[in-house]
């Protein structure tokens, strides 16, 4: 089966491509580096020829609700329109646990993405997953320097490869609408994750935990980004990811 992977050069996308190829399927990477601009739709129709399923794991780094909504709505519509023209039978989108309970600007775009997929012409599945193990690293690397500002947040981080494996299983199955939420094996405090990561990288930075104001900060520090019901749980812990991905002693 030919499966298009929107954002197939990103963190999860690379794993999705690998998993599809390993299972004997043909991944079609939709990314600028492959001649496809998901924002404008340029090159998309040609890349979608022969595609039977789409896995959308594209991403944008922003805290602006306006930018996030514009990006995810635009990309979602381009993918669905091109998919309908190509005869795609299943559209799978990766979303985030808790986006309807935590009022972050970025999450407003993900909610709009879900709405676009639900209202589109193609049978669909949306998988909400928790943050990846790489999330603490992304927070620390976003603002380099002697001070590491980390929001107070509870999360149940999951391995990006396990998310990719789950997405591939969904894409190769029948559409099911909102899939059960996917999370990692245990709840972590983001501040603790960042502290352990700094220690493993031998970085001497002052870690400053910050609780965001208002309802958003309260939801993040509480249970707002934890799964609310039964669903699949990854097996790889953050400490296992840390031992494998961060060079100890160097």
GIZIFEN-V799900 format. One record per pair of residues at least 12 apart in sequence whose C-alpha atoms are under 7 Angstrom apart, sorted by the first residue. I is the first residue (numbers start at 1). J is the second residue. Records with the same first field share a line. If there is no record, write none. Layout:
I=J, J
This chain:
1=25, 26, 52
2=25, 26, 27, 28, 50, 51, 52
3=26, 27, 28, 51, 52, 53, 54
4=27, 28, 29, 30, 48, 51, 53, 54, 55
5=27, 28, 29, 30, 54, 55, 56
6=29, 30, 31, 55, 56, 57, 58
7=30, 31, 56, 57, 58, 59
8=29, 30, 31
9=31
12=57, 160, 161, 164
13=57
15=161, 164
16=164, 165, 168
19=165
20=168
38=75, 78
39=71, 74, 75
41=78
44=82
45=82
48=82, 83, 86
49=86
50=86
51=86, 88
52=87, 88, 89, 90
53=88, 89, 90, 91, 171
54=90, 91, 92
55=91, 92, 93, 171
56=92, 93, 94
57=93, 94
62=106
63=105, 106
64=105, 106
65=105, 106, 108, 109
68=106, 108, 109
69=108, 109, 112
72=109, 110, 112, 113
73=112, 113, 116
76=113, 116, 117
77=116
80=120, 122
84=121, 122
89=122, 123
90=122, 123, 124, 171, 175
91=122, 123, 124, 125
92=124, 125, 126, 171
93=125, 126, 127
94=126, 127, 128
95=110, 126, 127, 128, 129
96=128, 129, 130
97=128, 129, 130, 181, 225, 226, 227
98=224, 225, 226
99=111
101=224
102=216, 219, 220, 224
103=216
104=216
123=175
124=175, 176, 177
125=175, 176, 177, 178, 179
126=177, 178, 179
127=178, 179, 181
128=181, 182
129=181, 182, 183
130=156, 157, 158, 182, 183
131=155, 157, 158
132=157, 158, 159, 160
133=157, 158, 159, 238, 241
136=190, 193, 194
146=205, 206
147=205, 206, 207
148=205, 206, 207, 208
149=207, 208, 209, 210
150=191, 208, 209, 210
151=209, 210, 211, 212
152=190, 191, 209, 210, 211, 220, 221
153=189, 190, 220, 221
154=187, 188, 189, 190, 220, 221, 222, 223, 225
155=187, 188, 189, 190, 225, 226
156=183, 184, 185, 186, 187, 188, 226
157=183, 184, 238
158=183, 184, 234
159=234, 236
162=234
180=230, 231
181=227, 231, 232
182=231, 232, 233
183=227, 232, 233, 234
184=233, 234, 235
185=233, 234, 235, 236, 237
191=209
200=246, 248
201=246, 248
